[in-house]
């Protein structure tokens, strides 16, 4: 088993992961925008779709959404705490019987037959955590898909600005006084992060040329018993599109959820999110703006791709 998979399994199986991840739309504005974009995309692409494979399905945000639309969903995830939380939420929504829960890693989909599902989805970049097998994983997701595939991966162009902005996440905090431990850390460490920051062209060029976030340091931390963030492969838009084409995907459309919102300061984002009418109009416009192919690479974290088989 390679380190990417081992690191992912340790991170996502932390006991509190299910509970924390299920509240991200209450905590971070970029999560609200991204998930709203994906929801709009899914609901407008359900024609002829009965069965769905949700790879890296987490706490069931989209498994439950699709089950409520009448789809039969296979909820596949590497994390038992997230599967447990997804089952709890599915029961609350009355769709537990519409979802089959499977624990597993995206690197191993051999138990699923070719063209098993009308639609295959995988969101919030679990494909990017399978380095160096990310292309094989995409090909396997395509293999088990019969009609339509919609996935998101980590965006290289979207990640590059992070290397010049150590407080990028603070821009998207909805409530600085909430109890989320990561929010508290971001707020408490903001001043130090700015004061200790030093721009490195070498680091930026390394990501630009190789696409990899993490590696030796994460492996060392893992071996020392720590729980590092996943080793992450980031994709360029043309790279992702070419991989999909090579495996027979047609009518490919790319989007960058969060591209519009990343231009707006936190104070205004919070004001918009706290006003029901402004929030609805803002999210609608973000969807249109972020769907423009000219901004697809500058999504906040993810590069979204949709295509037909």
Residue pairs with C-beta under 8 A, 6 or more apart in sequence:
2 132
2 133
3 218
3 219
3 222
3 231
4 129
4 130
4 131
4 132
4 133
4 230
4 231
5 105
5 107
5 130
6 222
7 218
7 219
7 222
7 228
7 230
7 231
8 78
8 105
8 126
8 129
8 130
8 230
9 78
9 79
9 105
10 222
10 227
11 17
11 227
11 228
11 229
11 230
12 77
12 78
12 79
12 81
12 82
13 78
13 79
13 80
13 81
14 81
14 227
15 81
16 81
17 79
17 81
17 82
18 59
18 79
18 81
18 82
18 83
18 84
18 85
18 86
19 81
19 85
20 180
20 181
20 182
21 58
21 59
21 82
21 85
22 59
22 85
22 89
23 180
24 31
25 31
25 32
25 35
25 61
26 174
26 178
27 173
27 174
27 175
27 178
27 180
27 183
28 169
28 172
28 173
28 174
29 172
29 173
29 174
29 261
29 269
29 270
29 273
30 172
30 258
30 261
30 262
30 300
30 301
31 172
32 174
32 273
32 283
33 257
33 258
33 261
33 283
33 286
33 290
33 300
34 124
34 152
34 257
34 258
34 299
34 300
34 301
34 302
35 61
36 283
36 286
36 287
37 255
37 257
37 286
37 287
37 290
37 291
37 304
38 62
38 123
38 150
38 152
38 257
38 304
39 62
39 65
40 287
41 150
41 255
41 304
41 306
42 62
42 65
42 66
42 121
42 150
43 65
43 69
45 119
45 148
45 150
45 306
46 66
46 69
46 71
46 119
48 118
48 147
49 71
49 118
49 119
49 147
49 148
50 70
50 71
50 72
50 118
51 71
51 72
51 73
51 74
51 116
51 117
51 118
51 119
52 63
52 66
52 71
52 72
52 73
52 74
52 117
52 118
52 119
52 120
52 121
53 73
53 74
53 76
53 112
53 116
53 117
53 119
53 120
53 121
53 141
53 144
53 145
54 62
54 63
54 66
54 73
54 74
54 75
54 76
54 121
54 122
55 76
55 106
55 109
55 120
55 121
55 122
55 126
55 127
55 141
56 76
56 77
56 78
56 106
56 122
56 123
56 124
56 126
56 127
57 63
57 75
57 76
57 77
57 82
57 86
58 77
58 79
58 82
58 86
58 124
59 82
59 85
59 86
59 89
60 75
60 85
60 86
60 87
60 89
60 90
60 99
62 121
62 123
63 73
63 75
63 86
63 90
63 99
64 86
64 89
64 90
64 93
64 95
64 99
66 73
67 73
67 90
67 93
67 95
67 98
67 99
68 93
68 95
70 98
71 98
71 119
72 98
72 100
73 98
73 99
73 100
74 99
74 100
74 102
74 117
75 83
75 86
75 99
75 100
75 101
75 102
76 102
76 103
76 104
76 106
77 83
77 86
77 102
77 103
77 104
78 103
78 104
78 105
78 106
78 126
79 103
80 103
83 101
83 103
86 99
86 101
87 96
87 101
90 96
90 98
90 99
104 111
105 130
106 122
106 126
106 127
106 130
106 137
106 140
106 141
107 130
107 133
107 136
107 137
109 137
109 140
109 141
109 143
109 144
112 144
113 144
114 143
114 144
115 143
115 144
115 145
115 146
115 309
116 144
116 146
117 144
117 145
117 146
118 146
118 147
118 148
119 145
119 147
119 148
119 149
119 150
120 141
120 142
120 144
120 145
120 148
120 149
120 150
120 151
121 149
121 150
121 151
122 141
122 151
122 152
123 150
123 151
123 152
123 302
124 152
124 302
125 152
125 153
125 154
125 232
125 301
125 302
127 134
127 137
127 138
127 141
127 151
127 153
128 134
128 153
128 154
128 230
128 232
128 233
128 234
128 235
129 230
129 231
129 232
130 136
130 137
130 233
131 212
131 231
131 232
131 233
132 233
134 153
134 233
134 235
135 243
138 151
138 243
138 244
138 247
139 243
139 247
141 149
141 151
142 149
142 244
142 247
142 248
142 249
142 309
143 247
145 309
146 309
147 308
147 309
148 306
148 307
148 308
148 309
149 244
149 249
149 305
149 306
149 307
149 308
149 309
150 304
150 305
150 306
150 307
151 304
151 305
152 257
152 302
152 303
152 304
152 305
153 233
153 234
153 235
153 240
153 302
153 303
153 305
154 213
154 232
154 233
154 234
154 235
154 301
154 302
154 303
155 234
155 235
155 237
155 256
155 297
155 298
155 299
155 301
155 302
155 303
156 207
156 208
156 211
156 234
156 235
156 236
156 297
157 236
157 237
157 297
157 298
158 234
158 256
158 258
158 297
158 298
158 299
158 300
158 301
158 302
158 303
159 207
159 213
159 234
159 301
160 204
160 207
160 208
161 168
161 262
162 168
163 199
163 200
163 203
163 204
163 207
164 199
164 204
166 193
166 194
166 197
167 186
167 190
167 193
167 194
169 182
169 186
170 186
170 187
170 190
170 266
171 262
171 265
171 266
171 269
172 261
172 266
172 269
172 300
173 183
173 186
173 187
173 266
174 270
174 273
175 183
175 270
176 183
176 187
207 213
207 234
211 233
211 234
211 235
211 236
212 231
212 232
212 233
212 234
213 231
213 232
213 233
213 234
214 228
214 229
214 230
214 231
214 232
215 231
217 228
218 228
218 229
218 230
218 231
219 231
221 227
221 228
222 228
235 303
236 297
237 254
237 296
237 297
237 303
240 254
240 303
240 305
241 252
241 254
241 305
244 252
244 305
244 307
245 252
248 309
249 307
249 308
249 309
250 307
250 308
250 309
251 307
251 308
252 305
252 306
252 307
253 291
253 293
253 305
253 306
253 307
254 293
254 296
254 303
254 304
254 305
255 290
255 291
255 296
255 299
255 303
255 304
255 305
255 306
256 290
256 295
256 296
256 297
256 298
256 299
256 300
256 302
256 303
256 304
257 286
257 290
257 299
257 300
257 302
257 304
258 286
258 290
258 299
258 300
258 301
258 302
259 289
259 290
259 295
259 296
259 298
259 299
259 300
260 285
260 286
260 289
260 290
260 295
261 269
261 286
261 300
262 298
262 300
264 272
271 278
272 278
272 279
272 282
273 279
273 282
289 295
290 296
290 299
296 303
296 304
297 303
